[in-house]
Amino acid sequence: MTAPGFWGDRAAAQEKSGELSGLKKDISRWERMANDLEGLRELFAAAGESADPEALRELEAHCLGIERDVRAAETELLFSGRYDRGNAILSIFSGAGGKDAEDWAALLRRMYERWAEKRSFTARTIHEHFGELEGPSGWGLKNVSLEIRGPFAYGYLKRENGVHRLVRISPFDASSRRHTSFALIEVMPEIVAPEEVAIRPEDIQIDFFRSSGPGGQNVNKRETAVRITHLPTKLQVAVQVERSQERNREMAMRLLAAKLYQQKVKEQEREAARLKGETVSIEWGSQIRSYVLHPYQLVKDHRTGYETAQVEKVLEGEIDGFIDAELKAG
């Protein structure tokens, strides 16, 4: 970092700085765990010399804390992908179900934002396309993209890719009938190395537009939002979070690279499944998780079989059980 010209390439410098920060955190974490273990030895010796209930309670609390840290470290050993340590871009697309599906997309957005908050990660909206009606979860969403920043954010979230199904009594149905809604989750690494995908200038179309808010009103006077279409694949990305066209364009190009990388990964998964003789669908038809609010309460992951009846807690961001089960199964 002290080398001449290090900061000349801003993107590369930021990536290297992030790598250094991650290594420092790793070292600090292991040093803290070693110190905690030494403290545990001292507590164990003190508790062994007396039957003081308070000392035993303190020992138990200390053990539980170290066990939690060790389990977290073990989980992170499962992150072997190139981008697992980095940040993530999580996109939600409402599917079949009309107003209910748009409300479901808004519920999922809140769930992932709460999950990030519980982990002290940050979740920033980089693009949102509102529905036409306000529902119990606020304004419905046709689609939204969130930038989630934190250690191993992509590693934790990448297996959330897929269709999420909601079954409930529709708040939009005057007859209080049960409805099924669907939403598609896509998770991409925030930054993909240039050698992973090739984007030629002649293969993209760039359009500028005004950001819009709930109800369709424009939220700024200038056309600073950016939409990029990759002509060969028809993939589209849009960014509206920054104040200038140039910054939005830079982020949109990063997003497009990540989307092309994700497509490449899906193709590799399909080919691997074909060679193994498996029938695997990673499209709309393959729901990975169901959230049932009526006639009973249950959230079940169809890949691992992990389930819980604590639906409200799950929708408030307590999804680590599903993430851990999928990590260990994969």
N, C-alpha and C positions, 0 to 999 in steps of 0.2 A: 504493500500500500504506500510505501515511501518512495517507490521507484518513480523516476521522471515519466510523466505522461500517463500515470495510472488513472487519473480522473478524466483523461481525454475521451475515453469511451464510457459514457455515463451508465449505460445499461450493464456492461461487463463489470464496472467498478461497484455498482450497487449489488450485483449478484455475489461478487467476491466478498464485499463487506458483510452481506447477510450470512455467507458461509462462515466467516470469522466469528460473527456474533453467535451463531449456532454452536460452534466448537467451544467457545468460552462458556456458554450455558451448560453444555455437556460436562465440561470439567468441573464447573461450580456445583453441578448437581451431584456428581460422584463424590466430590470432596465433602459435601453436606451429608450424604448418606453414610460415608465413612465416619464422620464425626458423630452422627446420630447413633451408629452402631457402637461406638466407643462409649457414648453416654448410656446406652442400653446395658452394656456390660457392668458399668458402675451401679446402675439402678438394680440390676439383678443381684449383684454382690450385697448391696444394702438390704434388699428385700429378703435375701436368704438368711441374714443375720437376725431378722426380727419378723414377727407375724403382723406387722402394722398394716391394717386394711388400706390406709391411705397410700402407703408405699406400693402395695400390690396393685391398686387402681392406677397409679401413675405408671407402673411398669407395663400394665396391660395397654394403656393408652399409647405409650411409646412404641410398643410392639406393633400395634395396629397401624400407626403412622408409618413405620418403616416398611411394613408389609405392603401398604398402599403404594409407596414410592417404588418398591421393587417390582410390583405388578405392572406399574406404568412403564418402568424401564424394560421389562420383558415384552410388553406389547410393542414398544417402539423397535425392538429387535426384529419384529415381523415386517417392518417397512424396508423392503429391499429395492423398491423401484427407484429409478433415477430422480424422480421429482417428488418422492414421498415426503422429504423434509420441508418442502416449500409451501407457499401459500396456494389457495385454491380459488377458482371461479366456479360458483355454483349457480346454475340456471334452472328455473322452474317454468314449465309450460303447461297451461291448463289444457285438458283434453276433453273427452266426451263428457257431457253433463251440463252444458250451458252455464247458467248463472251459478249453479251449485259448484261446477268445476272451477270457475273463476274465484269463488269464495274459498274453495279447497286450496287453490294455489296460494292465496293470501295466508291461510292457516299454516301451510308448510313453510312459507317465508318466515313467519313469526317463530315457528319451531326451530328452524336452523339459526335464526338470530339469537334466540334464547340459549341454544346449545353453545354457540360461540361465546356468548356473554358469560356462561357458567365456567368456561375454560379460560377466561380472561383474553380471548381472541377478539379481534375487531371485525365487524361485518359492515361493509359499505356498499350501498346500492350504486351500480354503475349504469344500469338501464332498467326502466320499468315501463310496461305498457298496460295501462289500467283497463278494466272492463267498464261496462256501462252503468252498473248499479252498485250501490253500497249495501253491504250485508252485515251479518254479525261480526265478521272479522275485519270490518272496515271496507274500503273500496276493493272490489274484486280485481283480479289480475289475469290478463291474458298471458303475460310472461314477465319475468324479472330475472336479472342477473346480479349476484352478490359477489363482491371480492372479500374473501375470508382470510385474514392474515393471522398467523400464529404458527408455532413450531409443529411440524408434521400435519398441518391443516389438510393438505392434499392426501397424505397417507391415510388419515382418519376417514375422510369423506369420499374417496374415490369409489368405494363400493356402494355408495348410496345411489349410483347410476341406475336408472330403471324407472318402471311405472309404479306409482304409489296409488292405492285404491282406497276410497273412503265410502263407507256405508252408514247412512244416518237418516233421520227424519228431516226432510228438506225444510229449511227456514223460509224458502220461497214458495212452498206449496200450501195453498189455503186449506187443502184437504189433509194436510199432515201425513202425506204418504212417504214411504221409504224410498230414497234415491241412492244410486251408486255413481260416484264421480271419480275421475281419473286425472292424474297429473304426471308429467314426465320430468324426472330430475336428470340433469347432465352436470357432471363435475369434471373440470379440466384443471391442469396445472396453470398457475399464473403466468409463468414464463417458460417457453419451450426454446431450446437451443436452435439457432438457425439451420444447423446441419440436419435436424430432424425432419424438417419440411421445407420445400422450395416454393416460394410465392413470387411468381413473375409479375412485373407491373402490368403487362398486357392481359393478365388473367383476372384482374380485379376491377370492379366498378365502385366508385365512391360517390355517395350522395350525402348532402347536408340537409338538415331539417331542424325545426324548432322543437325543443323538449315540450312535452305535454303532461299535464297533471290530471288528477281525478276529474271526471266529467268532461274531459276533452279540451279543457282550457290550456292555452299556451302559457308556460311558466317563464319564458324569456323571450325577448323581442328579436334576438339575432339567431340565425341558423347555425348554432354551434354544435348541435348533436350530429353524430356521424354514423352512417350505415355503409358497411362494406360488403359487397357481394362477390364471392369467388365464383367466377363464371363457369369453370369446368365442372364444379361439383354442386353449384347452386347454393352453397352454404352462405348464410348471412350472419353478420354480427352488428350490433348497434351499441354505441356508448354515448351517454349524455351527461356524465357526472362532472366533467371538467368545464371550465369557463371559456376555453378557447378551442377553436376547430382543430388546431394543430395537436394539442394535448389529447383531445378525444380521438383524433385519427391515430396517434401513436398507440394508445391503449387498444383501439379497435384492431389494429394490425397484430398486436400481441394476442388478442383474443382469437383472431382468425387463425393464427399459427397454432394456438392451443386446440382449436376445434378440428383443424386438419390432423393434428397429432392424435387426437382422440379417435377420429375416424380410422386412422392407420392402426391404432391399437385394436379397435373393434374388428377390423379385417383380419388381423393376426389371430384374434380369439376365434373367429369363425373358422379360419383355416386349421387351427389347432384342434377345434372340436370336430371338424370334418375328418381329419386324419385319425382321430380317436374313435370315429364312428358314432359320435354323440349327435343328438338333435338338440341344438341350442339356439334359442331366439333371443336376441338382445334388442328387440324393437318394441313397439307399442304393445304387442300382444302378450309380452311376458311380464306380468306384474311381480315385483319382488316383495312387496309388503302390503298387507291389508290392515286398515284401521276401521274397526267396526264399533259404532256407537249405539246401534239399535239392530236387533232386539236384545242384544247382550253387549257387553263391553270387552273388547279384546283387540290387541295389536299383535299381529303374527307375521314373522318373516318367513316367506315360502322357500327360501334357499337353505336356511339353517334349522328351521323349526322353532327358533327362539320366539317366545311369546310372553305377554304380560297383560293383565287386566287393568293396569294403571294407565288408562288411556289419557286422562287429563295431564298426568305427569309427563307422558311421552310428548304430548302436544305443547308442553311448556319447556321442551328441550332436553328431557332426560332420555336420550337415545343411545347412551354409551353401551348398554347391554346388547343392543342390536349390532353396533359397530364392532364390539369385542368378539361377539359370536361369529360374525362374518370374517373377521381378521384371522381368528384361530382355525376356522373351517377352510379358509383359502390358502 
